[in-house]
Amino acid sequence: MGKIPAKVPPFDYLGGKNFTEKLKEVTGSTNYNILADYFGIPKSTLLTWHTHNRTGFELIVREHLATGASVRYMALGEGEPFDQQSEPAAALATFKLIDGSLIESKQRTIDLSTLEDFGLEPSYTLVVEDDAGIYYLNKESNNPSSGSYLIDIDGQLSINFIQRLPGQKLSINIGDSCIEAKVDDIKVLGRVAMEMKKK
């Protein structure tokens, strides 16, 4: 019996580095380490795809559902990365700040252009929510000068306003009071670049 011809034959999918370069573009990743972290996969997986000219179809579906990126662009290299009628967006994991700890919560989607306006990119943005609002933090900004930061004091996390003082000291607002601490006394996890306060 002859083989039945497919009414929808397979497409000429991108594979290997051609495919991962498209993923880098739609996710805004500048290198493969960032791309691997973005999807939560080992970098070795990407290198295997390069060696064997493979396509990560699940990542295409995941990115399309999260941001609206074009399936045709990621899979075939055709068209534009995003529909011109829709703004490229990023789906970011959100963490609730509860009793000094971060508890993973739902994902939040935000336009990439909004992140860019505040000097942020998905690869180094941390989203934290507490009873007062939602905070978008730059995880790469961990050398405090003046502003609100997510800090770790003896294993307890909190978002506080910090002002750097002479002599490697910091003034930290905690509630209605203000304390002084040495720079080495705390760990800074990121600076608040954008916040949405609840009324």
N, CA and C atoms as a LAMMPS dump frame, in Angstrom:
ITEM: TIMESTEP
0
ITEM: NUMBER OF ATOMS
597
ITEM: BOX BOUNDS ff ff ff
-5.0000000000000000e+02 5.0000000000000000e+02
-5.0000000000000000e+02 5.0000000000000000e+02
-5.0000000000000000e+02 5.0000000000000000e+02
ITEM: ATOMS id mol type element x y z
1 1 1 N 0.853 -1.176 0
2 1 2 C 0 0 0
3 1 3 C 0.897 1.236 0
4 2 1 N 0.598 2.18 -0.882
5 2 2 C 1.393 3.385 -0.978
6 2 3 C 1.133 4.326 0.19
7 3 1 N 2.089 5.16 0.43
8 3 2 C 1.971 6.139 1.509
9 3 3 C 1.02 7.247 1.11
10 4 1 N 0.107 7.59 2.007
11 4 2 C -0.861 8.651 1.732
12 4 3 C -0.144 9.995 1.815
13 5 1 N -0.209 10.802 0.749
14 5 2 C 0.465 12.106 0.789
15 5 3 C -0.185 13.026 1.825
16 6 1 N 0.645 13.745 2.546
17 6 2 C 0.14 14.645 3.587
18 6 3 C -0.559 15.844 2.966
19 7 1 N -1.741 16.154 3.47
20 7 2 C -2.433 17.363 3.014
21 7 3 C -1.729 18.62 3.536
22 8 1 N -1.09 18.483 4.702
23 8 2 C -0.275 19.571 5.241
24 8 3 C 1.132 19.015 5.448
25 9 1 N 2.003 19.153 4.473
26 9 2 C 3.353 18.595 4.603
27 9 3 C 4.174 19.358 5.634
28 10 1 N 5.231 18.748 6.168
29 10 2 C 6.07 19.437 7.156
30 10 3 C 6.7 20.697 6.564
31 11 1 N 6.873 21.684 7.416
32 11 2 C 7.525 22.918 7.005
33 11 3 C 9.04 22.757 7.121
34 12 1 N 9.745 23.661 6.505
35 12 2 C 11.198 23.685 6.595
36 12 3 C 11.581 24.504 7.829
37 13 1 N 11.539 23.839 8.988
38 13 2 C 11.74 24.534 10.252
39 13 3 C 13.196 24.973 10.423
40 14 1 N 13.368 26.092 11.109
41 14 2 C 14.705 26.495 11.519
42 14 3 C 15.225 25.517 12.568
43 15 1 N 16.516 25.284 12.547
44 15 2 C 17.107 24.4 13.542
45 15 3 C 18.449 24.934 14.007
46 16 1 N 18.942 24.391 15.098
47 16 2 C 20.251 24.756 15.593
48 16 3 C 20.381 26.224 15.925
49 17 1 N 21.502 26.81 15.527
50 17 2 C 21.797 28.185 15.875
51 17 3 C 20.843 29.164 15.19
52 18 1 N 20.375 28.822 13.988
53 18 2 C 19.404 29.692 13.314
54 18 3 C 18.14 29.85 14.151
55 19 1 N 17.748 28.743 14.793
56 19 2 C 16.559 28.772 15.641
57 19 3 C 16.817 29.542 16.937
58 20 1 N 17.927 29.248 17.606
59 20 2 C 18.168 29.895 18.899
60 20 3 C 18.445 31.392 18.746
61 21 1 N 18.97 31.796 17.596
62 21 2 C 19.163 33.231 17.363
63 21 3 C 17.813 33.945 17.303
64 22 1 N 16.807 33.293 16.756
65 22 2 C 15.462 33.889 16.725
66 22 3 C 14.9 33.992 18.138
67 23 1 N 15.156 32.974 18.952
68 23 2 C 14.709 33.025 20.339
69 23 3 C 15.391 34.163 21.096
70 24 1 N 16.679 34.342 20.864
71 24 2 C 17.405 35.443 21.507
72 24 3 C 16.762 36.772 21.142
73 25 1 N 16.39 36.896 19.887
74 25 2 C 15.821 38.171 19.435
75 25 3 C 14.47 38.456 20.082
76 26 1 N 13.569 37.477 20.082
77 26 2 C 12.227 37.737 20.601
78 26 3 C 12.213 37.888 22.118
79 27 1 N 13.199 37.272 22.803
80 27 2 C 13.237 37.373 24.268
81 27 3 C 14.109 38.531 24.755
82 28 1 N 14.841 39.154 23.84
83 28 2 C 15.716 40.242 24.249
84 28 3 C 16.963 39.753 24.965
85 29 1 N 17.327 38.476 24.763
86 29 2 C 18.507 37.908 25.415
87 29 3 C 19.76 38.268 24.618
88 30 1 N 20.794 38.729 25.303
89 30 2 C 22.009 39.153 24.617
90 30 3 C 23.025 38.023 24.45
91 31 1 N 22.846 36.919 25.181
92 31 2 C 23.745 35.778 25.01
93 31 3 C 22.997 34.501 25.401
94 32 1 N 23.657 33.362 25.214
95 32 2 C 22.985 32.082 25.439
96 32 3 C 22.809 31.755 26.924
97 33 1 N 23.672 32.289 27.772
98 33 2 C 23.462 32.087 29.212
99 33 3 C 22.16 32.737 29.654
100 34 1 N 21.921 33.959 29.183
101 34 2 C 20.691 34.669 29.533
102 34 3 C 19.489 33.955 28.937
103 35 1 N 19.625 33.477 27.698
104 35 2 C 18.522 32.767 27.053
105 35 3 C 18.167 31.498 27.826
106 36 1 N 19.181 30.757 28.253
107 36 2 C 18.93 29.532 29.023
108 36 3 C 18.237 29.856 30.341
109 37 1 N 18.69 30.903 31.023
110 37 2 C 18.059 31.311 32.283
111 37 3 C 16.624 31.77 32.049
112 38 1 N 16.379 32.429 30.935
113 38 2 C 15.038 32.939 30.615
114 38 3 C 14.024 31.796 30.571
115 39 1 N 14.428 30.689 29.961
116 39 2 C 13.508 29.545 29.834
117 39 3 C 13.7 28.504 30.93
118 40 1 N 14.717 28.7 31.796
119 40 2 C 14.953 27.74 32.861
120 40 3 C 15.457 26.405 32.359
121 41 1 N 16.336 26.433 31.345
122 41 2 C 16.899 25.196 30.805
123 41 3 C 18.425 25.286 30.872
124 42 1 N 19.121 24.146 30.864
125 42 2 C 20.592 24.191 30.868
126 42 3 C 21.126 24.768 29.558
127 43 1 N 22.212 25.49 29.64
128 43 2 C 22.841 25.997 28.416
129 43 3 C 23.276 24.842 27.517
130 44 1 N 23.606 23.705 28.123
131 44 2 C 24.033 22.539 27.337
132 44 3 C 22.942 22.072 26.375
133 45 1 N 21.675 22.312 26.734
134 45 2 C 20.578 21.947 25.84
135 45 3 C 20.658 22.754 24.557
136 46 1 N 20.929 24.042 24.693
137 46 2 C 21.06 24.891 23.513
138 46 3 C 22.235 24.437 22.646
139 47 1 N 23.35 24.085 23.281
140 47 2 C 24.522 23.64 22.539
141 47 3 C 24.25 22.326 21.81
142 48 1 N 23.454 21.462 22.424
143 48 2 C 23.069 20.203 21.768
144 48 3 C 22.235 20.486 20.53
145 49 1 N 21.304 21.444 20.643
146 49 2 C 20.501 21.821 19.473
147 49 3 C 21.391 22.347 18.366
148 50 1 N 22.425 23.117 18.727
149 50 2 C 23.345 23.639 17.716
150 50 3 C 24.073 22.486 17.013
151 51 1 N 24.55 21.524 17.796
152 51 2 C 25.328 20.416 17.239
153 51 3 C 24.494 19.538 16.319
154 52 1 N 23.233 19.29 16.711
155 52 2 C 22.382 18.348 15.974
156 52 3 C 21.306 19.046 15.142
157 53 1 N 21.4 20.374 15.034
158 53 2 C 20.466 21.145 14.205
159 53 3 C 19.008 20.876 14.592
160 54 1 N 18.729 20.971 15.897
161 54 2 C 17.385 20.671 16.398
162 54 3 C 16.58 21.939 16.667
163 55 1 N 15.287 21.728 16.835
164 55 2 C 14.347 22.835 17.086
165 55 3 C 13.599 22.564 18.38
166 56 1 N 13.58 23.539 19.289
167 56 2 C 12.859 23.389 20.555
168 56 3 C 11.427 23.88 20.415
169 57 1 N 10.569 23.02 19.882
170 57 2 C 9.204 23.453 19.573
171 57 3 C 8.438 23.905 20.809
172 58 1 N 8.7 23.268 21.952
173 58 2 C 7.966 23.638 23.168
174 58 3 C 8.254 25.079 23.565
175 59 1 N 9.479 25.533 23.327
176 59 2 C 9.819 26.911 23.662
177 59 3 C 9.104 27.896 22.751
178 60 1 N 8.876 27.495 21.513
179 60 2 C 8.117 28.339 20.592
180 60 3 C 6.706 28.545 21.133
181 61 1 N 6.083 27.455 21.533
182 61 2 C 4.72 27.541 22.074
183 61 3 C 4.705 28.363 23.354
184 62 1 N 5.673 28.108 24.233
185 62 2 C 5.719 28.809 25.513
186 62 3 C 5.877 30.324 25.322
187 63 1 N 6.803 30.705 24.434
188 63 2 C 7.04 32.138 24.22
189 63 3 C 5.85 32.804 23.539
190 64 1 N 5.212 32.082 22.618
191 64 2 C 4.03 32.641 21.961
192 64 3 C 2.901 32.88 22.959
193 65 1 N 2.653 31.918 23.836
194 65 2 C 1.584 32.058 24.828
195 65 3 C 1.898 33.156 25.838
196 66 1 N 3.178 33.32 26.158
197 66 2 C 3.563 34.3 27.18
198 66 3 C 3.603 35.718 26.646
199 67 1 N 4.087 35.906 25.419
200 67 2 C 4.33 37.262 24.929
201 67 3 C 3.652 37.597 23.608
202 68 1 N 3.098 36.589 22.939
203 68 2 C 2.487 36.852 21.637
204 68 3 C 3.483 36.851 20.496
205 69 1 N 4.72 36.42 20.748
206 69 2 C 5.719 36.369 19.686
207 69 3 C 5.239 35.476 18.551
208 70 1 N 5.628 35.805 17.33
209 70 2 C 5.161 35.107 16.141
210 70 3 C 5.725 33.689 16.059
211 71 1 N 4.831 32.701 15.961
212 71 2 C 5.248 31.317 15.787
213 71 3 C 5.962 31.156 14.448
214 72 1 N 5.427 31.772 13.417
215 72 2 C 6.037 31.676 12.08
216 72 3 C 7.45 32.245 12.08
217 73 1 N 7.664 33.324 12.817
218 73 2 C 8.997 33.93 12.871
219 73 3 C 9.973 33.022 13.605
220 74 1 N 9.579 32.485 14.754
221 74 2 C 10.472 31.648 15.542
222 74 3 C 10.738 30.3 14.87
223 75 1 N 9.723 29.733 14.225
224 75 2 C 9.864 28.398 13.656
225 75 3 C 10.433 28.409 12.242
226 76 1 N 10.087 29.456 11.465
227 76 2 C 10.464 29.47 10.052
228 76 3 C 11.349 30.652 9.666
229 77 1 N 11.434 31.65 10.567
230 77 2 C 12.204 32.844 10.228
231 77 3 C 11.49 33.763 9.27
232 78 1 N 10.164 33.648 9.203
233 78 2 C 9.386 34.455 8.273
234 78 3 C 8.609 35.535 9.004
235 79 1 N 8.443 36.689 8.363
236 79 2 C 7.639 37.762 8.936
237 79 3 C 8.392 38.537 10.005
238 80 1 N 7.632 39.116 10.918
239 80 2 C 8.178 39.941 11.985
240 80 3 C 8.112 39.202 13.321
241 81 1 N 9.005 39.542 14.275
242 81 2 C 8.981 38.855 15.575
243 81 3 C 7.655 39.003 16.311
244 82 1 N 6.992 40.151 16.118
245 82 2 C 5.732 40.391 16.798
246 82 3 C 4.743 41.016 15.817
247 83 1 N 3.486 40.715 16.038
248 83 2 C 2.431 41.361 15.276
249 83 3 C 2.53 42.854 15.505
250 84 1 N 2.54 43.623 14.435
251 84 2 C 2.688 45.067 14.566
252 84 3 C 1.54 45.698 15.345
253 85 1 N 0.428 44.998 15.445
254 85 2 C -0.722 45.537 16.169
255 85 3 C -0.634 45.297 17.665
256 86 1 N 0.291 44.467 18.08
257 86 2 C 0.419 44.179 19.512
258 86 3 C 1.823 44.527 19.983
259 87 1 N 1.906 45.006 21.185
260 87 2 C 3.185 45.406 21.771
261 87 3 C 3.886 44.183 22.345
262 88 1 N 5.169 43.958 22.017
263 88 2 C 5.893 42.834 22.619
264 88 3 C 5.829 42.915 24.148
265 89 1 N 5.623 41.771 24.765
266 89 2 C 5.473 41.745 26.221
267 89 3 C 6.344 40.649 26.812
268 90 1 N 6.571 40.755 28.105
269 90 2 C 7.338 39.749 28.834
270 90 3 C 6.488 39.212 29.974
271 91 1 N 6.542 37.903 30.176
272 91 2 C 5.873 37.269 31.306
273 91 3 C 6.913 37.054 32.399
274 92 1 N 6.723 37.728 33.515
275 92 2 C 7.703 37.696 34.598
276 92 3 C 7.121 37.017 35.832
277 93 1 N 7.9 36.144 36.432
278 93 2 C 7.467 35.516 37.685
279 93 3 C 7.376 36.579 38.775
280 94 1 N 6.332 36.485 39.59
281 94 2 C 6.136 37.425 40.694
282 94 3 C 6.331 36.694 42.018
283 95 1 N 6.978 37.375 42.962
284 95 2 C 7.202 36.802 44.286
285 95 3 C 6.525 37.671 45.334
286 96 1 N 5.778 37.033 46.239
287 96 2 C 5.152 37.754 47.341
288 96 3 C 6.126 37.817 48.516
289 97 1 N 6.247 38.997 49.086
290 97 2 C 7.119 39.193 50.241
291 97 3 C 6.284 38.974 51.497
292 98 1 N 6.469 37.825 52.129
293 98 2 C 5.662 37.437 53.29
294 98 3 C 6.594 37.047 54.434
295 99 1 N 6.456 37.731 55.561
296 99 2 C 7.246 37.423 56.76
297 99 3 C 8.747 37.316 56.464
298 100 1 N 9.235 38.247 55.657
299 100 2 C 10.66 38.302 55.392
300 100 3 C 11.177 37.307 54.377
301 101 1 N 10.272 36.618 53.675
302 101 2 C 10.679 35.634 52.667
303 101 3 C 9.942 35.886 51.359
304 102 1 N 10.55 35.45 50.249
305 102 2 C 9.917 35.564 48.941
306 102 3 C 9.238 34.247 48.601
307 103 1 N 7.934 34.325 48.33
308 103 2 C 7.141 33.152 47.97
309 103 3 C 6.68 33.326 46.522
310 104 1 N 7.029 32.366 45.671
311 104 2 C 6.688 32.498 44.251
312 104 3 C 5.178 32.531 44.06
313 105 1 N 4.722 33.439 43.225
314 105 2 C 3.304 33.635 42.965
315 105 3 C 3.05 33.5 41.464
316 106 1 N 2.011 34.15 40.98
317 106 2 C 1.651 34.046 39.562
318 106 3 C 2.59 34.885 38.702
319 107 1 N 2.528 34.648 37.392
320 107 2 C 3.288 35.465 36.457
321 107 3 C 2.535 36.747 36.139
322 108 1 N 3.299 37.791 35.847
323 108 2 C 2.722 39.064 35.411
324 108 3 C 3.292 39.409 34.043
325 109 1 N 2.423 39.888 33.156
326 109 2 C 2.841 40.278 31.819
327 109 3 C 2.912 41.789 31.74
328 110 1 N 4 42.285 31.15
329 110 2 C 4.197 43.721 31.029
330 110 3 C 4.866 44.012 29.69
331 111 1 N 4.51 45.134 29.072
332 111 2 C 5.096 45.511 27.791
333 111 3 C 6.598 45.708 27.935
334 112 1 N 7.345 45.205 26.948
335 112 2 C 8.79 45.392 26.972
336 112 3 C 9.164 46.865 26.902
337 113 1 N 8.366 47.648 26.179
338 113 2 C 8.671 49.078 26.068
339 113 3 C 8.561 49.766 27.424
340 114 1 N 7.631 49.305 28.275
341 114 2 C 7.502 49.877 29.618
342 114 3 C 8.729 49.543 30.452
343 115 1 N 9.183 48.295 30.374
344 115 2 C 10.402 47.923 31.094
345 115 3 C 11.58 48.77 30.627
346 116 1 N 11.702 48.936 29.321
347 116 2 C 12.823 49.705 28.769
348 116 3 C 12.792 51.151 29.247
349 117 1 N 11.58 51.703 29.388
350 117 2 C 11.462 53.088 29.854
351 117 3 C 12.074 53.276 31.237
352 118 1 N 12.117 52.194 32.029
353 118 2 C 12.668 52.267 33.382
354 118 3 C 14.03 51.578 33.48
355 119 1 N 14.662 51.366 32.326
356 119 2 C 15.998 50.788 32.315
357 119 3 C 16.042 49.321 32.687
358 120 1 N 14.961 48.598 32.417
359 120 2 C 14.887 47.189 32.795
360 120 3 C 14.803 46.288 31.566
361 121 1 N 15.252 45.046 31.731
362 121 2 C 15.083 43.991 30.751
363 121 3 C 14.616 42.744 31.5
364 122 1 N 13.841 41.87 30.838
365 122 2 C 13.315 40.686 31.529
366 122 3 C 14.382 39.846 32.215
367 123 1 N 15.582 39.762 31.616
368 123 2 C 16.614 38.871 32.143
369 123 3 C 17.099 39.269 33.525
370 124 1 N 16.999 40.544 33.888
371 124 2 C 17.464 40.952 35.222
372 124 3 C 16.405 41.724 36.008
373 125 1 N 15.136 41.453 35.703
374 125 2 C 14.041 42.086 36.436
375 125 3 C 13.439 41.113 37.438
376 126 1 N 13.293 41.566 38.671
377 126 2 C 12.651 40.787 39.734
378 126 3 C 11.382 41.512 40.144
379 127 1 N 10.247 40.804 40.146
380 127 2 C 8.968 41.406 40.511
381 127 3 C 8.57 40.913 41.9
382 128 1 N 8.373 41.872 42.799
383 128 2 C 8.035 41.551 44.189
384 128 3 C 6.753 42.291 44.563
385 129 1 N 5.869 41.596 45.258
386 129 2 C 4.59 42.175 45.681
387 129 3 C 4.452 42.072 47.198
388 130 1 N 3.973 43.155 47.815
389 130 2 C 3.614 43.09 49.227
390 130 3 C 2.263 43.771 49.405
391 131 1 N 1.87 44.017 50.637
392 131 2 C 0.554 44.602 50.887
393 131 3 C 0.428 46.028 50.339
394 132 1 N 1.565 46.683 50.115
395 132 2 C 1.537 48.082 49.68
396 132 3 C 1.537 48.236 48.165
397 133 1 N 2.1 47.27 47.446
398 133 2 C 2.158 47.428 46.004
399 133 3 C 2.995 46.367 45.319
400 134 1 N 3.345 46.652 44.063
401 134 2 C 4.139 45.76 43.226
402 134 3 C 5.403 46.505 42.823
403 135 1 N 6.546 45.846 42.943
404 135 2 C 7.831 46.486 42.7
405 135 3 C 8.594 45.731 41.615
406 136 1 N 9.128 46.469 40.673
407 136 2 C 9.958 45.904 39.612
408 136 3 C 11.401 46.304 39.906
409 137 1 N 12.225 45.312 40.222
410 137 2 C 13.583 45.584 40.686
411 137 3 C 14.635 45.195 39.646
412 138 1 N 15.693 45.976 39.619
413 138 2 C 16.855 45.661 38.813
414 138 3 C 17.813 44.832 39.664
415 139 1 N 17.914 43.532 39.371
416 139 2 C 18.737 42.632 40.178
417 139 3 C 20.232 42.927 40.036
418 140 1 N 20.606 43.624 38.954
419 140 2 C 22.019 43.93 38.743
420 140 3 C 22.471 45.156 39.532
421 141 1 N 21.509 45.885 40.095
422 141 2 C 21.839 47.083 40.866
423 141 3 C 21.891 46.717 42.35
424 142 1 N 23.048 46.277 42.812
425 142 2 C 23.178 45.81 44.197
426 142 3 C 24.239 46.547 44.993
427 143 1 N 24.629 47.731 44.494
428 143 2 C 25.557 48.577 45.228
429 143 3 C 24.798 49.832 45.638
430 144 1 N 24.237 49.866 46.852
431 144 2 C 23.282 50.917 47.218
432 144 3 C 23.889 52.306 47.246
433 145 1 N 23.124 53.256 46.721
434 145 2 C 23.517 54.673 46.808
435 145 3 C 22.373 55.443 47.447
436 146 1 N 21.307 55.669 46.685
437 146 2 C 20.122 56.321 47.237
438 146 3 C 18.902 55.808 46.487
439 147 1 N 17.945 55.253 47.216
440 147 2 C 16.744 54.703 46.603
441 147 3 C 16.188 53.574 47.43
442 148 1 N 15.152 52.937 46.891
443 148 2 C 14.533 51.797 47.575
444 148 3 C 15.145 50.503 47.06
445 149 1 N 15.484 49.62 47.985
446 149 2 C 16.166 48.376 47.639
447 149 3 C 15.508 47.207 48.366
448 150 1 N 15.616 46.024 47.749
449 150 2 C 15.271 44.786 48.439
450 150 3 C 16.536 44.321 49.14
451 151 1 N 16.469 44.236 50.476
452 151 2 C 17.662 43.918 51.244
453 151 3 C 17.436 42.705 52.143
454 152 1 N 18.546 42.087 52.485
455 152 2 C 18.553 40.925 53.372
456 152 3 C 19.339 41.311 54.62
457 153 1 N 18.632 41.346 55.759
458 153 2 C 19.272 41.605 57.049
459 153 3 C 19.091 40.367 57.911
460 154 1 N 20.184 39.668 58.132
461 154 2 C 20.149 38.446 58.952
462 154 3 C 19.104 37.453 58.459
463 155 1 N 18.999 37.307 57.134
464 155 2 C 18.084 36.319 56.569
465 155 3 C 16.657 36.786 56.39
466 156 1 N 16.358 38.023 56.797
467 156 2 C 15.018 38.58 56.649
468 156 3 C 15.022 39.604 55.513
469 157 1 N 14.125 39.424 54.562
470 157 2 C 14.054 40.305 53.401
471 157 3 C 13.036 41.417 53.623
472 158 1 N 13.335 42.601 53.102
473 158 2 C 12.409 43.725 53.17
474 158 3 C 12.805 44.75 52.114
475 159 1 N 11.848 45.607 51.764
476 159 2 C 12.112 46.698 50.831
477 159 3 C 12.177 47.983 51.643
478 160 1 N 13.339 48.647 51.572
479 160 2 C 13.561 49.834 52.395
480 160 3 C 14.262 50.919 51.586
481 161 1 N 14.044 52.165 52.012
482 161 2 C 14.78 53.271 51.402
483 161 3 C 16.155 53.359 52.059
484 162 1 N 17.183 53.465 51.213
485 162 2 C 18.568 53.506 51.696
486 162 3 C 19.256 54.768 51.185
487 163 1 N 20.02 55.4 52.051
488 163 2 C 20.864 56.527 51.674
489 163 3 C 22.296 56.2 52.087
490 164 1 N 23.223 56.271 51.139
491 164 2 C 24.623 55.994 51.472
492 164 3 C 25.226 57.184 52.22
493 165 1 N 26 56.862 53.251
494 165 2 C 26.665 57.863 54.072
495 165 3 C 28.181 57.713 53.93
496 166 1 N 28.932 58.731 54.32
497 166 2 C 30.397 58.603 54.293
498 166 3 C 30.868 57.476 55.215
499 167 1 N 32.033 56.928 54.892
500 167 2 C 32.608 55.898 55.751
501 167 3 C 32.007 54.524 55.548
502 168 1 N 31.545 54.23 54.325
503 168 2 C 30.97 52.914 54.032
504 168 3 C 29.794 52.575 54.955
505 169 1 N 28.976 53.596 55.241
506 169 2 C 27.799 53.39 56.074
507 169 3 C 26.527 53.679 55.282
508 170 1 N 25.424 53.124 55.772
509 170 2 C 24.127 53.303 55.135
510 170 3 C 23.105 53.773 56.158
511 171 1 N 22.224 54.659 55.715
512 171 2 C 21.06 55.032 56.519
513 171 3 C 19.863 54.288 55.932
514 172 1 N 19.215 53.48 56.764
515 172 2 C 18.124 52.618 56.292
516 172 3 C 16.836 52.996 57.006
517 173 1 N 15.825 53.338 56.241
518 173 2 C 14.505 53.625 56.809
519 173 3 C 13.768 52.312 57.055
520 174 1 N 13.379 52.091 58.303
521 174 2 C 12.602 50.907 58.666
522 174 3 C 11.36 51.394 59.404
523 175 1 N 10.242 51.343 58.708
524 175 2 C 9.007 51.883 59.286
525 175 3 C 9.148 53.376 59.509
526 176 1 N 8.855 53.817 60.725
527 176 2 C 8.966 55.24 61.065
528 176 3 C 10.33 55.609 61.624
529 177 1 N 11.224 54.628 61.717
530 177 2 C 12.541 54.901 62.293
531 177 3 C 13.629 54.779 61.232
532 178 1 N 14.811 55.198 61.609
533 178 2 C 15.949 55.169 60.702
534 178 3 C 17.151 54.61 61.465
535 179 1 N 17.859 53.664 60.871
536 179 2 C 19.027 53.082 61.522
537 179 3 C 20.247 53.249 60.62
538 180 1 N 21.407 53.148 61.217
539 180 2 C 22.645 53.164 60.454
540 180 3 C 23.242 51.766 60.455
541 181 1 N 23.829 51.396 59.325
542 181 2 C 24.466 50.086 59.217
543 181 3 C 25.672 50.201 58.298
544 182 1 N 26.61 49.293 58.473
545 182 2 C 27.737 49.23 57.566
546 182 3 C 27.304 48.539 56.275
547 183 1 N 27.966 48.89 55.188
548 183 2 C 27.622 48.303 53.896
549 183 3 C 27.67 46.787 53.957
550 184 1 N 28.651 46.239 54.665
551 184 2 C 28.814 44.784 54.732
552 184 3 C 27.804 44.112 55.651
553 185 1 N 27.015 44.896 56.395
554 185 2 C 26.052 44.308 57.325
555 185 3 C 24.803 43.785 56.63
556 186 1 N 24.563 44.232 55.393
557 186 2 C 23.355 43.828 54.681
558 186 3 C 23.731 43.276 53.313
559 187 1 N 22.791 42.545 52.722
560 187 2 C 22.935 42.059 51.351
561 187 3 C 21.852 42.715 50.506
562 188 1 N 22.254 43.337 49.41
563 188 2 C 21.299 44.017 48.53
564 188 3 C 20.975 43.099 47.358
565 189 1 N 19.672 42.825 47.143
566 189 2 C 19.235 41.914 46.09
567 189 3 C 18.752 42.637 44.848
568 190 1 N 18.564 43.948 44.94
569 190 2 C 18.12 44.695 43.768
570 190 3 C 17.539 46.041 44.15
571 191 1 N 17.552 46.966 43.181
572 191 2 C 17.014 48.3 43.38
573 191 3 C 15.653 48.426 42.724
574 192 1 N 14.726 49.064 43.403
575 192 2 C 13.386 49.288 42.85
576 192 3 C 13.494 50.327 41.736
577 193 1 N 13.189 49.891 40.513
578 193 2 C 13.229 50.806 39.367
579 193 3 C 11.843 51.33 39.03
580 194 1 N 10.81 50.56 39.363
581 194 2 C 9.439 50.959 39.063
582 194 3 C 8.518 50.321 40.102
583 195 1 N 7.498 51.038 40.509
584 195 2 C 6.573 50.459 41.477
585 195 3 C 5.139 50.887 41.167
586 196 1 N 4.204 50.031 41.56
587 196 2 C 2.781 50.311 41.424
588 196 3 C 2.179 50.232 42.818
589 197 1 N 1.78 51.362 43.35
590 197 2 C 1.254 51.411 44.699
591 197 3 C -0.255 51.176 44.72
592 198 1 N -0.704 50.484 45.752
593 198 2 C -2.138 50.259 45.935
594 198 3 C -2.751 51.42 46.707
595 199 1 N -3.952 51.787 46.329
596 199 2 C -4.673 52.864 47.008
597 199 3 C -5.689 52.303 47.994
